[in-house]
Structures are given as structure tokens and as C-alpha cells.
Amino acid sequence: MSDHTVKSYDEELAHLTNIIARMGGMAEAQFASALQALSKRDSDLAARVVAGDTRVDELEHEVQQFTVRLLALRQPVASDLRHIVAALKIGSELERVADYAANVAKRSLVLNQLPPVKPVAAVLHLAHLVQEILKDILDAYIERDVEKAIRVWNRDEEVDDLYTGLFRELITYMMEDPRTITACTHLMFMAKNIERIGDHATNIAETLHFLVVGTPIKGERPKGNTVDTE
Amino acid sequence: MSDHTVKSYDEELAHLTNIIARMGGMAEAQFASALQALSKRDSDLAARVVAGDTRVDELEHEVQQFTVRLLALRQPVASDLRHIVAALKIGSELERVADYAANVAKRSLVLNQLPPVKPVAAVLHLAHLVQEILKDILDAYIERDVEKAIRVWNRDEEVDDLYTGLFRELITYMMEDPRTITACTHLMFMAKNIERIGDHATNIAETLHFLVVGTPIKGERPKGNTVDTE
């Protein structure tokens, strides 16, 4: 096998990593814009986030097609296969992250038709934690940094605790003023979407760990939130 | 290549389909048990569903490991690759279906601590529609029945419309009696989990279509529910 052929294969594996990196960047940007739209009650921005989700879906298809081509044309050895399978899984996780970001933006569009409610601040607080975690795991993927992945994995509990507190706050708010129920239910679903983005960051951490180390992250996934109100 | 070797490869592809079929059966059973637990306020059953989710996760890992082994040891041609990638994706979808079923069961545990509320019936109605759809797509996968897959795909709108109606009913109920807010928010999340099971059935339909026909199901996915209350 000539150097040229080997290099070409490495280039293809690198290309796969690059598509994932691009998807990650887009998912981060979509999430940031959705939060900006929520914070500023900016429906135009929210609408652009919703429209922009197609681009992320297209990248995921590109990952899948490229993966299939890679598998068909090469005879990947074990470690390369792990890269390819990891790229498939992470691409799928990132498509969902972007999807949840678009869902947050969609709900903003409805929320902006209703009078503002105080707990938006708490939702944004949860979101900023999740943004940090998402950024960290994307950095960890690029750098193949397992330590960073483990740190991300351990922060899942932090997200769940914050989410549980927020959920309680919303229930209390709704009971005190039933006119806010519609707005607060939208915030609840937004909070759930954001919590799920955190879950997917944790999934990516698990995949990255398996990719680099070859074994699963040990022990049960840390679960701070049993079911919202406990 | 001897007949024995070729047969062995076909057996391995068949084995992959079988694991997916088993996962499908387990996801269906978990969903049915979760709904039974909700309907009968049966916390023991709910707890068993939650505990049983591990088994589905194990099957998903088996799919992934078997897939990687298959890819490493064989040089799959294009159509076989599509089977293998489809199995990976569908395994992932079914793991989520089972996960949502376990989430419904988890919420039952909390719901059973609260006085019963009337809208449970409407949640079960939505759930029974989704059960039908899930059964249909699993049959379609086993039979490689594209027509059935397309029918499932088109029912997504039915699920979204029912979900939207249920959401409105819950908001009204909460406004009329704020003491029911906690219970009704749990039902809302349950309904969302059930609606998402429907989404995953639609995803499986798309994957199956691509597997058999080689092209995506045409046109935008039918969306009856823009965002819950519209």
C-alpha cells in the first residue's frame, strides 16, 4: 500500500472528525441563539434558529453517507472502526442537541405572545450551565481529552439538581398565579429540552471515553434527578 | 469463498435482525406495562418497568459490538452495509423508545402519591394510538414492508394532533383547579414522552424506507403539532 493511499485514508478519517466538529459548532451556535432569543424576547432570531435546524440535519446525513462510503471502500481495522462508529453516534447526538435548541426557539415564539414571567431567569441559568458543559465536551472530542470527558460526565448531576429546583420553582409560581400556567408550562418544556441537551453531552462523553480508552465509563450514570420533584 | 463461509455471513446478518426484533419486542412490552401501571396506579409494576430498562440498554450494546465485529471481519457490500447501518440506527431508536416507556413508569410512581386526576384517560388514549403505530413499524421492519412503513410515517400527524388537544385539556384543567397542577404537569411530561415514542416510530419508518428503497421518504415530515398549543 503506497504512502499516498494510506494518507488518503487518514485524510478521510480526519474529514469525518471535521464534519463532527462543524456540527458541534453549529449546535452550540443554535443553542446560544435560542437562549438569546428567549432572553431578549426576539422572535425574529427564534425563527432563524428554527429555520437553521435543516442545515444540521444535512450534516448528519453527510456523516452517515460518508461513513457508509468509508466502510465500503476500506477495510478499517479495529481502532478506525471505533472512530467511525463513534462519529456516527456523536453525529446523531449533535443532531438531537440542535433539535432541542430549535425546540427552545420554537417555544420562544409562543412565549413571546404571552406576558413575561419571572422564572425565565432561572431557565437561562440552567441553560448557561449546560452551554458550558456542551462546549467542554466538544473541546474534549477534538482534543481526544478523556479527563475532560470524565469531568463533563460527572457534571450531569449538577444539571439534574438545578433542573429539579427550577421545576419546583415553576410549580410554585403557577399555583400562586394560575394566569401564568400556560407560560410556565412552556418554560417547563424548555427546561426539559435544555436538560436533555445536557444528557446528550453526557452521552458524547461516554462515547468519547469508549473511543479513546476502549471501555465504558465505570459505574451508573450519576442521576441527581429521579423525576423532577424529588 | 466456500458455501459455508457465505452462509455464516448471512446467518450473522440474520442474527443482527433478530437482536433488533427482540429489542422491539421488549420496548413494546415495557411500553404496555408502563401504561398498565399508569392505568391501574400500580407502583410495583411501574418499578419493574424502570428496573427492566437495563436489559434493553444491554441489547443495544450487543447490537453495537456485533456490528463492529461484522464490519471488522467481513468486507460488506453496499446493500449489506445499509442493513448494518440501519440496524445500528434502529437499535438506537428502540433504546430510546424503551427509555421513554421507563420514564412514563417513573412518573407513575410519583403520580400514584397524588390524588387521581381525570385527564389520565386522555393520556392513555394517546398512548394506545402510539402503541398501534409502534407495533406496525416493528412488523414492517421484520417483513421489510415499505408500504406499511409509509403508512406509519403518515400517522405522525395524527399523534401530534391528539397530543395538542391533550395539552390544551391539561392547561384548562390546571387553571380550573390549581391543586391539580403538580399531577397535571406529570401527565404533560408523560404525554410528551409518549409523543416522542411516536416520533421514534416515524424515524424507524424513515430508516426502513431508506434501507429497502435506497432513498429517503419524500417531502417534509408531516407535522401536526407546531408547539403544543397551536
Interface residues (C-beta under 8 A of the other chain):
Chain A: Q64 T67 V68 L71 A72 Q75 P76 V77 A78 L81 R82 V85 L88 K89 S92 N103 K106 R107 L109 V110 I171 M174 M175 P178 I181 T182 T185 H186 M188 F189 K192 T226 V227 D228 T229 E230
Chain B: Q64 T67 V68 L71 A72 Q75 P76 V77 A78 L81 R82 V85 L88 K89 S92 N103 K106 R107 L109 V110 I171 M174 M175 P178 I181 T182 T185 H186 M188 F189 K192 T226 V227 D228 T229 E230
